[in-house]
Amino acid sequence: MPLKAYDLTGRTAFVTGAAGGIGRASAVLLAEAGATVHCADRDAEGLHETATLIKDHGGTARTHPLDVTDRAQLAQAVRSCERLDVMAAIAGIMHRSTVLETRDEDLDRVLDVNFKGVLHACQEAAWLMLARRSGGSIVTMASGAIDTGGPGLLCYGAAKAAVVQLTKTLANEVGKHGIRVNAVAPGWTRTPMTDRHDSEEQRQTETWMARMSPLGRVGEAEDVAHAVLYLASDASSFTTGQILRPNGGVAMPW
Ligand SMILES: NC(=O)c1ccc[n+]([C@@H]2O[C@H](COP(=O)([O-])OP(=O)(O)OC[C@H]3O[C@@H](n4cnc5c(N)ncnc54)[C@H](O)[C@@H]3O)[C@@H](O)[C@H]2O)c1
């Protein structure tokens, strides 16, 4: 029996990016806390694996194979939920290029997925929560890139900074309706996203990140999922418009 404030029994969550990494870990944990979880991702096979994991642990999952840049598909999937208590907008892509080498099409692609994909998920969720007068919690996925301005992270960091602005603005606009909106800004986390860029430079960055952390390690997807669960649940009922940083202490902004 989970602590009551973390108990999501009877609630419904929608998770984008649920086919792998942080999205999968979050979907599984939200289900473990008792929520019915709607899992969305463009990777249908990965989605099926996530749903199987949830069901094998006695949870309830629905799958929505979709691309978050397809607004109509996303709207249809969110509106298919009978009720919606939690939106976790986690789907995202990595892109690295120096400022001087960045092409407009790189920026457009990253903004489409990492910002507009999150914006549209937030809009759909908030509309549904407002229409049903149910309140709810919206969790967005930013990144430690908002604190560092790391080399090569212009497109990625700009999109994540926009997600933070969206989070704060929406929190101000819908708070009076009992809807909370918060962002998670993880540090380096071991997921398919960080493995996919497996190169000597990538390995060196991971080692450096672990050394930079007072805890001496990089993150695991489950570390971030626990932050998502906290913000999704009543445990954070007086928290809105905030950025939670599961980053091992690599950055400690005020
Ligand atoms: N891993 C890290 O170090 C780290 C750090 C900070 C923030 N983040 C953020 O966390 C989120 C999850 O990242 P992750 O590390 O788990 O990456 P990941 O690549 O393991 O997972 C991302 C998921 O998003 C899905 N996705 C990507 N584009 C999509 C689209 N257009 N439509 C639908 N689904 C799409 C992918 O299929 C994948 O399942 C991202 O927003 C990422 O920017 C990750």
The ligand as a Gaussian input file, in Angstrom:
#p B3LYP/6-31G(d) Opt

LIG

0 1
 N       18.560000      11.042000     -20.848000
 C       18.967000      12.214000     -20.389000
 O       20.137000      12.400000     -19.983000
 C       17.982000      13.357000     -20.318000
 C       18.365000      14.482000     -19.582000
 C       17.488000      15.562000     -19.512000
 C       16.262000      15.505000     -20.153000
 N       15.918000      14.409000     -20.863000
 C       14.601000      14.420000     -21.513000
 O       13.830000      13.348000     -21.055000
 C       12.906000      12.946000     -22.073000
 C       13.053000      11.449000     -22.301000
 O       14.368000      11.203000     -22.753000
 P       15.063000       9.784000     -22.660000
 O       16.443000      10.013000     -22.212000
 O       14.196000       8.818000     -21.957000
 O       15.145000       9.490000     -24.231000
 P       14.744000       8.195000     -25.076000
 O       15.234000       8.459000     -26.441000
 O       15.200000       7.011000     -24.363000
 O       13.158000       8.257000     -25.048000
 C       12.447000       9.230000     -25.752000
 C       11.147000       8.616000     -26.230000
 O       10.444000       9.627000     -26.950000
 C        9.933000       9.033000     -28.131000
 N        9.766000      10.065000     -29.162000
 C       10.732000      10.833000     -29.720000
 N       10.195000      11.619000     -30.653000
 C        8.872000      11.348000     -30.679000
 C        7.790000      11.829000     -31.439000
 N        7.964000      12.762000     -32.380000
 N        6.559000      11.340000     -31.198000
 C        6.367000      10.381000     -30.267000
 N        7.356000       9.870000     -29.522000
 C        8.592000      10.356000     -29.733000
 C       10.968000       8.005000     -28.535000
 O       10.426000       7.037000     -29.416000
 C       11.388000       7.442000     -27.195000
 O       10.595000       6.342000     -26.813000
 C       13.245000      13.786000     -23.302000
 O       12.360000      14.871000     -23.367000
 C       14.659000      14.255000     -23.026000
 O       14.935000      15.466000     -23.679000
 C       16.751000      13.318000     -20.959000

